[in-house]
Amino acid sequence: MTATTEKPMRADARRNREKVIEAARAEFASEGQDAQMPDIAKRAGVGVGTVYRHFPTKEALVEALVRDHFSRIADLAEAAVDAEGEPWDRFISLATICGERCASDRGLAAAVAGSREILGVIAEQETRLRAATTRLIEEGRATGQVREDATVEDVSMLMCSLACIADMENTRPDFSWRRYVEVAFEGMRAR
C-alpha cells in the first residue's frame, strides 16, 4: 500500500486559481452572498469550468475566501505583537483593521456572522490568531492597560459581533462598527 500524494499544481492552474480567488473576493465584497459563479468566472477572465475545477461548489469557494481572510488577519495580529508602541494602541489598531475589512466586504461579513461552522474551516488560522491576541492581552495586562479578567474569548466574541454589525451597516446606516469598536473594547481597558 502506498500513500498518495497530491501533485503540485501547474503554474497556469495556480495562476487561474489565484485569479478566481481575487475575482471572488471582489464579487463577494460587492454582491455579498448573492455572488454567482459565472460572474466570478467572467471577472477572473476564465471559463466557468475553471472556477468549478478549483472550487466544486460556491460553499467551497466561500471557505477558501474565509480561510484566506483569517490567514491575513492572523498575519496582522502577529505583526501587531512585534510592532512598536503601547499594547493597547496596537490592540485597538488591530480591531479597527478587522472592522474595516468586514465593513468593506459584505460577503465575508455575512459568512463570518452567519455561521458557527466557520470555526472548523479556520482552525489553523484561529490558533495563530488566538496566540497573537493572547500575547497582546498579556502585554496589556503587564502594562496596566488591559483588565486582568480580559480573555481571548472576549476578543473573539467582540470580533464576531463586529462582523454582524459591519454586515448590518450595509442596510442600516445608523449602525457604526467604528463606534462599536470604541464602546465595546473600552470595556476591556483597565480602570
C-alpha positions, 0 to 999 in steps of 0.5 A, a space after each residue: 500500500 502506498 500513500 498518495 500524494 497530491 501533485 503540485 499544481 501547474 503554474 497556469 492552474 495556480 495562476 487561474 486559481 489565484 485569479 478566481 480567488 481575487 475575482 471572488 473576493 471582489 464579487 463577494 465584497 460587492 454582491 455579498 452572498 448573492 455572488 454567482 459563479 459565472 460572474 466570478 468566472 467572467 471577472 477572473 477572465 476564465 471559463 466557468 469550468 475553471 472556477 468549478 475545477 478549483 472550487 466544486 461548489 460556491 460553499 467551497 469557494 466561500 471557505 477558501 475566501 474565509 480561510 484566506 481572510 483569517 490567514 491575513 488577519 492572523 498575519 496582522 495580529 502577529 505583526 501587531 505583537 512585534 510592532 512598536 508602541 503601547 499594547 493597547 494602541 496596537 490592540 485597538 489598531 488591530 480591531 479597527 483593521 478587522 472592522 474595516 475589512 468586514 465593513 468593506 466586504 459584505 460577503 465575508 461579513 455575512 459568512 463570518 456572522 452567519 455561521 458557527 461552522 466557520 470555526 472548523 474551516 479556520 482552525 489553523 488560522 484561529 490558533 495563530 490568531 488566538 496566540 497573537 491576541 493572547 500575547 497582546 492581552 498579556 502585554 496589556 495586562 503587564 502594562 496596566 492597560 488591559 483588565 486582568 479578567 480580559 480573555 481571548 474569548 472576549 476578543 473573539 466574541 467582540 470580533 464576531 459581533 463586529 462582523 454582524 454589525 459591519 454586515 448590518 451597516 450595509 442596510 442600516 446606516 445608523 449602525 457604526 462598527 467604528 463606534 462599536 469598536 470604541 464602546 465595546 473594547 473600552 470595556 476591556 481597558 483597565 480602570 
